[in-house]
Amino acid sequence: MGFEPDQPQSHVESVNEFKDQMKDTLEEAKAALAKSKDDMTLYYNRKWSPAPEFKTGDIVRGCSASSDVSSDISPSPLYIPPHCR
């Protein structure tokens, strides 16, 4: 991007001011990204729940786009996927 933070000070004052401004902007952007990451983590973890553990023989119902699908599965399954509720 043309920004080299480890360069020595220039004898031209406007170059040094621009370099300091770019350094400050970079630090602000990094802080904003870190805050955004923390906010998204907090939001995700608030809605997260562990998946249920299934054993062989458990009755599990999925959802179907068609309401006329018949099955021999019990009407009260152990688990209903969240997107089907």
Secondary structure as UniProt FT lines:
FT   TURN            5..6
FT   HELIX           13..47
FT   TURN            56..57
FT   TURN            67..68
FT   HELIX           82..84
//
